[in-house]
Amino acid sequence: MVAKPADVVVAVADGVVLLDLSGPVQVLHWAGHRIRFASPDGRPVRTDVGVEIGIDCALSDLTRRIDTLIVPGYAPTGRVPAELVAAIRATRRHVRRFASVCTGAFVLAEAGLLDGRRATTHWAACAELAARFPAVDVDPDALYVRDGPMVSSAGVTAGIDMALSLVESDHGAETASRIAKYLVVFLHRPGGQSQFSVRTSVNSPRTEALRTVLDAVVADLSADHRLSAMAERAAISPRHLTRLFRRELGMSPGQYLEQVRIEAAKAQLASGSDGVATIARRCGFGSEESMRRIFQKEMGVTPSDYRQRFRTVN
């Protein structure tokens, strides 16, 4: 693990996607990393929405060892800035780890840094990445992929999952868990998990009462989430809450709770070292046996088998 705050450089050019930039940077900042922004010529850049980003230095000024260089994405229809590609290629020898967010993978691929390696990008751009760079082994479904010193993530919010995984590698699971909880997201999802999960496959709730319930579930999966308890938090009747779940999410409260607990358990099995029984209790299954039955029913594998298959290799 990193013993002191590591040097993180974010390489940007005009048109960089603001959310690709801000999510991972916030995670790494809260983990205590020193964050610097660098552009090809050292001048400020404007994001895709017009926000100006102050720049600390030109990429060519970076001659000392850099722990992590992050490359956020650009509009899928845009071309990779040639000057950014050249500048990043020149940093290769003194960067320990490269990480791309969304279509930032195109920058790393153009620089030749992904040749012979696995990588991913936004699902809508995977086919283009594979076609333009046949030397890159593109995984179209993963949230993020690690291959040696290269880490790449899928679209937008998957950059947060990737950043949390970097924090866990550098600072441990406890720090990653604390940041994830503060962000009100799950402990980072495993890279091998699908880009499409329960969080993105259901509609966003329109009703404040339902949002209150979902926030409480995410905040503590092991708490009392029986229908009566959830209804009490929302200050509505159990019957009305059930109607809201079915109308706005397309499933019952019990089905949603089970899916969220499964997703959280998969993330912890794949990325942590805690025992299956501990994860079962933390995710609200009650017992290891209960979690095993639900995993077998929903995915056809035991929690231990899932861990063996998707365990993150640091």
Buried (B, 14 or more C-beta within 10 A) or exposed (E): EBEEBBBBBBBBBBBBBBBBBBBBBBBBBBBBBEBBBBBBEEEEBBBBEEEEBEBBEBBBEBEEEBBBBBBBBBEBEBEBBEEBBBBBBEBEEEBEBBBBBBBBBBBBBBBBBBEEBBBBBBBEBBEBBBEEBEEBBBBBEBBBBBBEBBBBBBBBBBBBBBBBBBBBBBBBBEBBBBBBBEBEBBBBBBBBBEBEBBBEEBEEBEBEBBBBBBEBBBEEBEEEBEBEBBBBBBEBEBEEBBEBBEEBBEBEBEBBBBBBBBBBBBBBBBBBEEEBBEBBBBBBBEEBEEBBEBBEEEEEBBBEBBBEEBBBEE
